[in-house]
């Protein structure tokens, strides 16, 4: 499936390329890098993407979810698996297991964020190949450039959670899916199923994307299947690969769904905000870019739709972009929803944008267009990254713990609201060394009990906005306002002092 705009005077760029796994040899890779201009641009993007994802990797303190990662990663592998299969934790165990081994290299923010940064960087070439398979090399390099400088993707590449992990595995799965469609090869179908399973073991919500891919396969293969039922075998083998590898998670997934939907969500976004807020973040958090990106993505899908040979790709992109948002708007009424859950949609949004560049007249040098596009995408992202690398974007628990240590006296109480915020606090703060009493509270009743226990000692109340989710009744904040003095706020961490 080659959709190239190759200059006839440059045969080497066409001769040396990677079309299948068999092309990945040392000699071919050397020649590809030496002669193929798109490969050279991709290598530059890979280096720049690595710099953006590894620079200041340990700058921000761990926030709540990252502290949960650290807490769970300290468990045994059996204990990590039990989190999902028996207790119904909100995330599958694969990423925690990876972090479990990473802790053997040390315990700091950089170690915990190393795998997300690596997989975030390696997603860039995967993005190129996705775009190339769907709509040619120009679309691939544009999509790769968009991911390289994506502010949303860079942020989660520096976050010790599974979001770039699930994006990487799902993108590879879709790449094998495209190769399987082109070659109708059973090994590619099985690899597709295996990487779908790895994605699901990384984050449950990608199940929506996986379901869409299998639905797409049955839709575009329907005529072939109706003529010859045996032609369904490769798809079934891919599906069986996925089902067999994810069967240990089945109970935990069902349990988690009912647990999450048992009551109304107390945090997150809902309704049409799921689409608007997510697409703005995908587009660089700027309204003008959001409008431009959405328009270009729509043009890209229309271009594929009106090209008879690419209508199946148009359907694939439309389904992978639109259906997850529809499902998320629905689920947002019964469970917490966040834009980061939809990160697996990002590659296909960018590929759709890249597809629109095929409307450029063939007389125009595609490589020059690619270079100009890369430069413009880079320039547009500079203001964000200038601020991102010099300003904290997460709760500064590191700095706060230093302040708390300096302020407290022996025997003081440190009351943390909601109680689970002890996870990020205790990564930096040691009440034993500080000789304080650290306790947790989630309601006015618990605060009153602590008040009666502490006597004449001073109490410091550490509060974050999560108290609204943990105590939706609001009595905890009412108690604090009536019985304490507000000291101040530092990067989302509020401090109150007993009167």
C-alpha positions as CSV (number, residue, x, y, z in Angstrom):
1,X,0.0,0.0,0.0
2,X,2.2,2.8,-1.2
3,X,0.8,6.3,-1.6
4,X,4.0,8.3,-2.3
5,X,4.9,11.6,-3.9
6,X,8.4,10.5,-4.8
7,X,10.6,12.6,-7.0
8,X,11.8,10.5,-9.9
9,X,15.3,11.9,-9.5
10,X,15.7,10.4,-6.1
11,X,15.2,6.6,-6.5
12,X,17.1,5.8,-3.3
13,X,14.3,7.3,-1.1
14,X,11.9,4.9,-2.7
15,X,14.3,1.9,-2.7
16,X,15.2,2.0,0.9
17,X,12.2,1.8,3.2
18,X,10.5,-0.4,5.8
19,X,7.3,-2.0,4.6
20,X,7.3,-5.1,6.8
21,X,9.1,-6.8,9.7
22,X,11.5,-8.5,7.3
23,X,12.7,-5.1,6.2
24,X,14.1,-4.4,9.7
25,X,17.7,-5.4,9.1
26,X,20.9,-3.5,10.1
27,X,22.0,-2.9,6.5
28,X,18.5,-1.8,5.3
29,X,18.2,0.5,8.4
30,X,21.5,2.1,7.6
31,X,20.5,2.7,4.0
32,X,17.1,4.0,5.0
33,X,18.6,6.6,7.3
34,X,21.3,7.5,4.7
35,X,19.1,8.0,1.7
36,X,15.4,8.2,2.7
37,X,14.6,11.9,3.4
38,X,11.4,11.0,5.3
39,X,13.4,8.7,7.5
40,X,15.8,11.5,8.2
41,X,13.0,13.8,9.1
42,X,11.5,11.1,11.3
43,X,14.9,10.6,13.1
44,X,15.1,14.3,13.8
45,X,11.5,14.2,15.2
46,X,12.4,11.2,17.3
47,X,15.4,13.1,18.8
48,X,13.4,16.2,19.4
49,X,10.6,14.2,20.9
50,X,13.0,12.5,23.2
51,X,14.4,15.8,24.3
52,X,10.9,17.2,25.0
53,X,9.9,14.1,27.0
54,X,13.1,13.7,29.1
55,X,14.0,17.3,29.7
56,X,13.3,18.2,33.4
57,X,11.7,14.8,33.9
58,X,12.0,15.0,37.6
59,X,11.0,18.7,37.9
60,X,7.5,18.3,39.1
61,X,6.7,16.5,42.4
62,X,4.7,13.3,42.2
63,X,1.0,14.0,42.3
64,X,-1.7,11.8,43.8
65,X,-2.0,9.2,41.0
66,X,1.8,9.0,40.6
67,X,2.1,8.4,44.3
68,X,-0.5,5.6,43.9
69,X,1.7,4.1,41.2
70,X,4.7,4.1,43.6
71,X,2.6,2.6,46.4
72,X,1.3,-0.2,44.2
73,X,4.6,-0.8,42.5
74,X,6.2,-1.7,45.9
75,X,3.9,-4.7,46.2
76,X,4.9,-8.2,45.0
77,X,3.8,-9.2,41.5
78,X,1.1,-11.3,43.0
79,X,-0.1,-8.4,45.1
80,X,-0.2,-6.2,42.0
81,X,-2.3,-8.7,40.1
82,X,-4.6,-9.1,43.1
83,X,-5.3,-5.4,43.0
84,X,-7.4,-5.9,39.8
85,X,-8.5,-9.4,39.9
86,X,-9.8,-9.4,43.4
87,X,-10.1,-5.8,44.7
88,X,-11.2,-4.2,41.4
89,X,-8.6,-1.4,41.3
90,X,-9.4,1.3,38.7
91,X,-6.3,0.3,36.6
92,X,-5.0,-3.0,35.3
93,X,-1.7,-4.3,36.7
94,X,0.7,-4.2,33.7
95,X,2.1,-0.7,34.3
96,X,2.4,-1.3,38.0
97,X,4.3,-4.5,37.3
98,X,6.7,-2.6,35.0
99,X,7.2,0.0,37.6
100,X,7.9,-2.7,40.2
101,X,11.0,-3.7,38.2
102,X,11.9,-0.1,37.6
103,X,12.1,0.5,41.3
104,X,15.1,-1.8,41.3
105,X,17.0,1.0,39.6
106,X,16.2,3.5,42.3
107,X,13.4,5.5,43.8
108,X,12.9,9.0,42.5
109,X,10.6,10.9,40.1
110,X,12.9,10.2,37.1
111,X,12.9,6.5,37.5
112,X,9.1,6.4,38.0
113,X,8.5,8.4,34.8
114,X,11.2,6.8,32.6
115,X,8.9,4.2,31.0
116,X,6.2,6.7,30.1
117,X,8.8,9.0,28.6
118,X,10.4,6.2,26.6
119,X,7.1,4.8,25.2
120,X,6.0,8.4,24.5
121,X,9.1,8.9,22.4
122,X,8.8,5.5,20.7
123,X,5.2,6.3,19.8
124,X,6.5,8.9,17.3
125,X,7.8,6.4,14.7
126,X,4.7,4.3,15.2
127,X,2.6,7.3,14.4
128,X,4.6,7.8,11.2
129,X,4.0,4.3,10.0
130,X,0.3,4.5,10.9
131,X,-0.1,7.6,8.8
132,X,2.0,6.2,6.0
133,X,-0.1,3.0,5.8
134,X,-3.3,5.0,5.7
135,X,-2.4,7.9,3.5
136,X,1.3,8.0,2.5
137,X,4.5,9.3,3.8
138,X,3.6,13.0,3.9
139,X,0.6,12.3,6.1
140,X,2.8,10.0,8.2
141,X,5.4,12.6,8.8
142,X,2.8,15.3,9.6
143,X,1.1,13.1,12.1
144,X,4.5,12.2,13.7
145,X,5.4,15.9,13.9
146,X,2.0,16.7,15.6
147,X,2.7,13.9,18.2
148,X,6.3,15.1,18.7
149,X,5.2,18.6,19.7
150,X,1.8,17.6,21.2
151,X,1.6,19.4,24.6
152,X,-1.0,16.9,25.8
153,X,1.3,13.9,24.9
154,X,4.4,15.4,26.3
155,X,2.6,16.1,29.6
156,X,1.6,12.5,30.0
157,X,5.0,11.3,28.8
158,X,6.2,12.9,32.0
159,X,3.6,11.3,34.2
160,X,4.1,8.1,36.1
161,X,0.9,6.6,34.9
162,X,-0.1,4.2,32.1
163,X,-1.4,6.7,29.5
164,X,1.5,6.8,27.1
165,X,1.9,3.1,27.6
166,X,-1.7,2.3,26.5
167,X,-1.3,4.8,23.5
168,X,1.9,3.0,22.4
169,X,0.5,-0.5,22.6
170,X,-2.8,0.4,21.0
171,X,-1.1,2.3,18.2
172,X,1.2,-0.7,17.5
173,X,-2.0,-2.9,17.5
174,X,-3.7,-0.7,14.9
175,X,-0.5,-0.7,12.8
176,X,-0.5,-4.6,12.8
177,X,-4.2,-4.4,12.0
178,X,-3.5,-2.3,8.9
179,X,-0.8,-4.7,7.9
180,X,-3.1,-7.7,8.5
181,X,-5.7,-6.1,6.2
182,X,-3.2,-5.5,3.5
183,X,-1.5,-8.9,3.6
184,X,-4.3,-11.0,5.2
185,X,-1.5,-12.7,7.2
186,X,-2.5,-14.7,10.3
187,X,0.7,-13.8,12.2
188,X,-0.2,-10.1,11.7
189,X,-3.7,-10.8,13.0
190,X,-2.3,-12.5,16.0
191,X,0.1,-9.7,16.7
192,X,-2.8,-7.3,16.4
193,X,-4.7,-9.3,19.1
194,X,-1.6,-9.5,21.3
195,X,-0.9,-5.8,21.3
196,X,-4.6,-5.1,21.9
197,X,-4.3,-7.3,25.0
198,X,-1.2,-5.4,26.1
199,X,-3.1,-2.1,25.7
200,X,-6.0,-3.5,27.7
201,X,-3.6,-4.7,30.4
202,X,-2.4,-1.1,30.6
203,X,-5.7,0.7,30.8
204,X,-9.3,-0.6,30.8
205,X,-10.8,2.3,28.9
206,X,-9.0,1.4,25.7
207,X,-11.5,-1.5,25.4
208,X,-13.7,1.0,23.5
209,X,-11.0,1.5,20.9
210,X,-10.4,-2.3,20.7
211,X,-14.0,-3.0,20.2
212,X,-14.2,-0.4,17.4
213,X,-11.3,-2.0,15.5
214,X,-12.9,-5.4,15.6
215,X,-16.2,-3.9,14.5
216,X,-14.4,-2.1,11.6
217,X,-12.8,-5.4,10.6
218,X,-16.2,-7.2,10.3
219,X,-17.7,-4.3,8.4
220,X,-15.1,-4.0,5.7
221,X,-14.7,-7.8,5.4
222,X,-18.5,-8.5,5.4
223,X,-18.8,-9.2,1.7
224,X,-15.8,-11.4,1.7
225,X,-17.2,-13.3,4.7
226,X,-20.6,-13.7,3.2
227,X,-19.1,-15.2,0.1
228,X,-16.7,-17.5,2.0
229,X,-17.2,-18.0,5.7
230,X,-13.7,-19.4,6.1
231,X,-12.3,-16.0,5.4
232,X,-13.4,-15.0,8.9
233,X,-10.7,-17.2,10.4
234,X,-7.9,-14.7,10.6
235,X,-10.1,-12.2,12.4
236,X,-11.3,-14.8,14.8
237,X,-7.7,-15.8,15.6
238,X,-6.9,-12.2,16.3
239,X,-9.9,-12.0,18.6
240,X,-9.0,-15.2,20.3
241,X,-5.5,-13.9,20.9
242,X,-6.9,-10.9,22.7
243,X,-9.6,-12.8,24.7
244,X,-7.2,-15.5,25.9
245,X,-4.6,-13.0,27.0
246,X,-7.1,-10.7,28.8
247,X,-9.2,-13.5,30.5
248,X,-7.5,-13.0,33.9
249,X,-8.8,-9.4,34.0
250,X,-12.4,-10.3,33.1
251,X,-13.7,-10.5,36.7
252,X,-11.9,-7.3,37.8
253,X,-13.2,-5.4,34.8
254,X,-16.8,-6.4,35.4
255,X,-16.4,-5.7,39.1
256,X,-14.8,-2.3,38.4
257,X,-17.7,-1.3,36.0
258,X,-20.4,-1.9,38.6
259,X,-18.3,-0.3,41.3
260,X,-17.7,2.8,39.2
261,X,-21.4,3.1,38.2
262,X,-22.9,2.3,41.5
263,X,-23.2,6.0,42.4
264,X,-23.1,9.4,40.6
265,X,-19.6,10.6,39.8
266,X,-18.1,13.1,42.3
267,X,-15.4,14.4,40.0
268,X,-14.5,14.7,36.4
269,X,-16.2,16.2,33.4
270,X,-19.6,15.3,31.9
271,X,-21.8,15.7,28.9
272,X,-20.6,17.5,25.9
273,X,-17.7,19.0,27.9
274,X,-16.1,15.6,27.5
275,X,-15.6,16.4,23.8
276,X,-14.9,20.1,24.0
277,X,-12.4,20.0,26.8
278,X,-10.6,16.9,25.4
279,X,-10.4,18.1,21.8
280,X,-9.0,21.5,23.0
281,X,-6.3,19.7,25.0
282,X,-5.5,17.4,22.0
283,X,-5.1,20.6,19.9
284,X,-2.6,22.4,22.1
285,X,-5.0,24.1,24.5
286,X,-5.6,27.0,22.1
287,X,-9.0,27.8,20.6
288,X,-7.6,28.9,17.2
289,X,-5.6,25.7,16.9
290,X,-8.6,23.6,17.9
291,X,-10.7,25.1,15.1
292,X,-7.8,24.7,12.6
293,X,-7.1,21.1,13.7
294,X,-10.8,20.1,13.7
295,X,-11.3,21.6,10.2
296,X,-8.2,19.9,8.8
297,X,-9.1,16.5,10.3
298,X,-12.5,16.7,8.8
299,X,-11.0,17.6,5.4
300,X,-8.6,14.7,5.8
301,X,-11.4,12.2,6.4
302,X,-13.4,13.7,3.5
303,X,-10.4,13.3,1.2
304,X,-10.1,9.6,2.2
305,X,-13.9,9.2,1.8
306,X,-13.9,10.5,-1.8
307,X,-11.0,8.3,-2.7
308,X,-12.4,4.9,-3.6
309,X,-9.3,3.0,-2.6
310,X,-9.2,4.6,0.9
311,X,-12.8,4.6,2.0
312,X,-12.1,1.9,4.5
313,X,-9.5,4.1,6.1
314,X,-11.9,7.0,6.2
315,X,-14.4,4.8,8.0
316,X,-11.7,3.6,10.4
317,X,-10.5,7.1,11.3
318,X,-14.1,8.4,11.7
319,X,-15.0,5.5,13.9
320,X,-11.9,5.8,16.1
321,X,-12.4,9.6,16.5
322,X,-16.2,9.9,16.9
323,X,-17.4,6.7,18.6
324,X,-15.1,7.0,21.7
325,X,-16.4,10.5,22.3
326,X,-20.0,9.4,22.0
327,X,-19.3,6.5,24.4
328,X,-17.5,8.8,26.8
329,X,-20.3,11.4,26.9
330,X,-22.7,8.5,27.8
331,X,-20.4,7.0,30.5
332,X,-19.7,10.5,32.0
333,X,-23.2,10.4,33.5
334,X,-22.5,7.3,35.5
335,X,-18.7,7.3,36.1
336,X,-15.9,9.8,36.5
337,X,-14.5,10.9,33.1
338,X,-11.2,12.6,32.3
339,X,-9.6,13.7,28.9
340,X,-6.6,11.5,29.7
341,X,-8.8,8.4,29.4
342,X,-9.2,9.2,25.7
343,X,-5.5,9.5,24.9
344,X,-5.7,6.4,22.6
345,X,-7.8,8.6,20.2
346,X,-4.9,11.1,19.7
347,X,-3.0,9.2,17.0
348,X,-6.0,8.9,14.7
349,X,-6.9,12.6,15.2
350,X,-3.4,13.5,14.0
351,X,-3.4,11.0,11.1
352,X,-6.7,12.6,9.9
353,X,-5.0,16.0,10.0
354,X,-2.0,14.5,8.1
355,X,-4.3,13.0,5.5
356,X,-5.6,16.5,4.5
357,X,-2.1,17.4,3.2
358,X,-2.6,15.0,0.3
359,X,-4.8,17.7,-1.3
360,X,-1.6,19.7,-2.0
361,X,-0.9,19.6,-5.7
362,X,1.5,16.9,-6.8
363,X,3.6,19.5,-8.5
364,X,4.6,20.9,-5.1
365,X,7.6,19.1,-3.5
366,X,6.1,17.1,-0.6
367,X,9.3,17.0,1.3
368,X,9.5,20.8,1.4
369,X,5.9,20.8,2.6
370,X,6.8,18.4,5.3
371,X,9.8,20.5,6.5
372,X,7.8,23.7,6.6
373,X,5.0,21.9,8.5
374,X,7.4,20.6,11.0
375,X,8.9,24.0,11.6
376,X,5.5,25.6,12.0
377,X,4.3,23.0,14.4
378,X,7.4,23.4,16.4
379,X,7.1,27.2,16.5
380,X,3.5,27.1,17.6
381,X,4.4,24.9,20.6
382,X,7.3,27.0,21.9
383,X,5.2,29.3,24.1
384,X,3.7,26.4,25.9
385,X,6.9,24.6,26.5
386,X,8.7,27.7,27.6
387,X,6.2,27.9,30.5
388,X,5.8,24.2,31.0
389,X,9.5,23.6,31.8
390,X,9.8,26.6,34.2
391,X,6.5,26.4,36.1
392,X,5.1,23.6,38.2
393,X,2.2,21.9,36.5
394,X,1.4,19.5,39.4
395,X,1.0,19.8,43.2
396,X,4.3,20.8,44.7
397,X,4.4,18.2,47.5
398,X,8.2,18.3,47.6
399,X,8.3,22.0,48.3
400,X,5.3,21.9,50.6
401,X,6.8,19.1,52.7
402,X,9.9,21.2,53.2
403,X,7.8,24.1,54.4
404,X,5.7,21.9,56.7
405,X,8.9,20.4,58.2
406,X,10.2,23.9,58.9
407,X,6.9,25.1,60.4
408,X,5.9,22.3,62.7
409,X,7.1,21.7,66.2
410,X,7.5,18.4,68.0
411,X,4.1,16.8,68.9
412,X,2.1,18.9,66.4
413,X,-0.7,17.3,64.5
414,X,-0.7,17.1,60.7
415,X,-4.2,16.4,59.5
416,X,-4.6,15.4,55.8
417,X,-7.8,15.9,54.0
418,X,-8.9,13.8,52.1
419,X,-7.0,11.0,53.9
420,X,-5.6,9.4,50.7
421,X,-3.5,12.6,50.1
422,X,-1.0,11.1,52.5
423,X,0.2,9.1,49.5
424,X,1.9,12.0,47.7
425,X,2.7,13.9,51.0
426,X,4.4,10.9,52.6
427,X,6.6,10.4,49.5
428,X,8.4,13.6,50.7
429,X,7.3,14.2,54.3
430,X,8.3,11.9,57.2
431,X,6.2,12.6,60.3
432,X,8.5,10.2,62.3
433,X,11.6,12.3,61.6
434,X,9.6,15.5,62.1
435,X,8.1,14.1,65.4
436,X,4.6,15.0,64.5
437,X,1.3,13.0,64.6
438,X,0.0,12.5,61.0
439,X,-3.7,11.6,60.8
440,X,-6.3,11.4,58.1
441,X,-9.8,12.9,57.9
442,X,-12.6,13.0,55.3
443,X,-15.5,14.5,57.2
444,X,-16.5,17.0,60.0
445,X,-17.1,14.1,62.3
446,X,-13.6,12.8,61.9
447,X,-12.2,16.3,62.3
448,X,-14.1,16.7,65.6
449,X,-12.8,13.4,66.9
450,X,-9.2,14.6,66.1
451,X,-9.9,17.9,67.8
452,X,-10.9,16.2,71.0
453,X,-7.8,14.0,70.9
454,X,-5.1,16.5,70.1
455,X,-5.7,18.6,73.3
456,X,-3.6,21.8,73.4
457,X,-1.2,20.8,70.6
458,X,-1.1,22.8,67.4
459,X,-2.8,21.2,64.3
460,X,-1.9,21.8,60.7
461,X,-4.7,20.9,58.2
462,X,-3.4,19.9,54.7
463,X,-6.3,20.1,52.2
464,X,-6.6,19.7,48.4
465,X,-9.5,20.2,46.1
466,X,-10.1,16.4,46.2
467,X,-12.0,17.0,49.4
468,X,-15.0,17.9,47.2
469,X,-15.0,14.4,45.8
470,X,-14.2,12.6,49.1
471,X,-16.7,14.8,51.1
472,X,-19.4,16.0,48.6
473,X,-21.6,17.0,51.6
474,X,-19.2,19.8,52.3
475,X,-19.2,19.5,56.1
476,X,-15.4,19.0,56.3
477,X,-14.7,22.4,54.7
478,X,-17.5,24.0,56.7
479,X,-15.8,22.7,59.9
480,X,-12.4,24.0,58.8
481,X,-13.8,27.5,58.0
482,X,-15.5,27.7,61.4
483,X,-12.6,26.3,63.6
484,X,-9.3,27.0,61.8
485,X,-7.3,29.8,60.3
486,X,-6.5,29.7,56.6
487,X,-2.7,30.1,56.1
488,X,-2.4,29.9,52.3
489,X,-2.2,27.9,49.1
490,X,0.7,26.5,47.2
491,X,0.1,24.7,43.9
492,X,-3.3,23.4,44.8
493,X,-2.3,22.5,48.4
494,X,-4.1,24.5,51.1
495,X,-3.0,24.8,54.7
496,X,-5.1,25.6,57.7
497,X,-3.9,26.2,61.3
498,X,-5.8,25.4,64.4
499,X,-7.0,28.5,66.4
